[in-house]
Amino acid sequence: MDHVTPVKDQASTESYSNVGTSQQRRTRIAFAILTRSSKTELQGSKRFAVIHREFKSEIPNGPGKEANEKGTWVCPFEYPGIPKNKFFSKIEAPEDFDWKVQNVFKIKGETSPATTYEGSDVLWYEDDDFAAANPDAMKLLETRHRFLEALQKTTKDPEVLKCIDRDQYLTKELFNNQQHLYWHYEDVSYYHNKIHVDYGIAGFSYMCLREEMVAPPNFQYIPYHVVKESAYKRCLASKGSKKYLELEAEVAGNKSLWSSKRTPTACEKPEKCKCNRIFQLLYKDTEDSLEDPRDRELPRKLLQPNKAGFLDLEHFNYISNQKIIVECSNACGCSEECPRRRLQQGQKKRLVVFYENEIIGFGLRAAEPIKAGEYVTEYVGTVLAPRNNNRNPSYDLGIEIVVEGLVIDSRKCGNLARFVAHACEPNAAFIETHSRIFETDPLIPRVSLYALRDIAIGEAVTICYYSRDKLSSGKGIKCACRPNCPNHLPKN
Ligand SMILES: C[S@@+](CC[C@H](N)C(=O)[O-])C[C@H]1O[C@@H](n2cnc3c(N)ncnc32)[C@H](O)[C@@H]1O
């Protein structure tokens, strides 16, 4: 690293707590449709994009993109959406370069931090004024340190304990070795986090506390679903995509039925809220559906948040998938801050994609305390209608209620929820969510991750992948959720 102190413009970094405004939520892309045809009739809109043939991560506009085009320092790693080139030292960067803080580090024995800047290979020692001028960057640094301190108190793994120090204080070894995987983690963390920040949701980073670091995961990061055209057509044709009044007229055939049967709701406008009725019209079991030969264990259940947007999940049965959340749309007349729109509001707690061990690989951990019943994040990927069963389902999440038979696949494109590890006694669960901001949007299946109990800083967020009988069959990968776990994850 080149140690210089350049004159720079006011450095800036986005705050992890700077989650989107309601205006941002209304205008951001809700999903993208992937079409194979170049002569498609599909037209993009303000609410969704149309992608031809293949989704490709792009380097976000900004100094990193500029550096990728003009810089001569070549990174030893190549990942989608991450600049391959940087500006080599201050000298190479253009005079009007837009210096943006990438990350901040503590240095042993120093009171002021050191920083890296987007699009540049330079590491700067900062002066005492930096902290006051960059409160968001300092907040992020403190969050990382709180996470590492929590790990220090809870982990028994001697190697992790040894490496915590490396992540708390920048060492000379790292300082002088630009080829170290540590800097690759920094880049992948920064650019993936930036996607969250630009989308108006809380951020995250990747961390590997191993002496011999493994490469960070290589996949295309997306903050919203990419829906294959065939799946999109199924969504469009589904009853769920109808506007509320059409649905009421078609399914119930009698609009007045509902007025006498309202149940309490935490919606800001309970007298207008349509969510419980939508559940009745679309998803509630009827006697017919329970006699259906599909081997459903329990009747479907509607999960409703309280006024703070929390679900009561104390007695949650995480074995059965037959639960659904129905979120408000413009049909309910509430604002975007309504507690029944928790998924729409997006991730608010910072998370860490953490390398657990060579069996589990990467998992997800809390960087801030999460409360029981609290929304954590969304499972995002490619929404598809599988044609056969010859799929490797490791990153598949099957949709059973909203548009039955669709799958969300996060293998090639996905978000941080693809890393949630399995635990036989999990502390979180995926829940299908009927959610769209506007009734004019087609209804695309979405899946929320909620905490089943309080999750402390540093703790792994886990879900149960399979039913008890499958886990105890004795076949498949040995489960590593805890020492001596007797269960196995069925082999795909
Ligand atoms: C959806 S992926 C999770 C992300 C994955 N760990 C990674 O690094 O990309 C599911 C895979 O994670 C691993 N895994 C997750 N939880 C596990 C557990 N409790 N025991 C063993 N392997 C686990 C298994 O290889 C499983 O097929």
The ligand as an ORCA input file, in Angstrom:
! r2SCAN-3c Opt
* xyz 0 1
  C     -28.028    -22.530      1.022
  S     -26.422    -23.107      1.246
  C     -25.910    -22.075      2.553
  C     -24.705    -21.272      2.141
  C     -23.433    -22.050      2.104
  N     -23.021    -22.366      3.456
  C     -22.326    -21.244      1.380
  O     -21.228    -21.079      1.930
  O     -22.555    -20.809      0.266
  C     -26.703    -24.655      2.017
  C     -25.439    -25.463      2.252
  O     -24.732    -24.985      3.399
  C     -24.163    -26.070      4.129
  N     -24.761    -26.110      5.487
  C     -25.606    -25.199      5.999
  N     -25.937    -25.531      7.269
  C     -25.286    -26.673      7.565
  C     -25.238    -27.509      8.720
  N     -25.925    -27.251      9.827
  N     -24.455    -28.613      8.660
  C     -23.745    -28.906      7.549
  N     -23.751    -28.157      6.421
  C     -24.507    -27.046      6.429
  C     -24.512    -27.335      3.359
  O     -23.455    -27.577      2.469
  C     -25.736    -26.913      2.572
  O     -25.916    -27.667      1.397
*
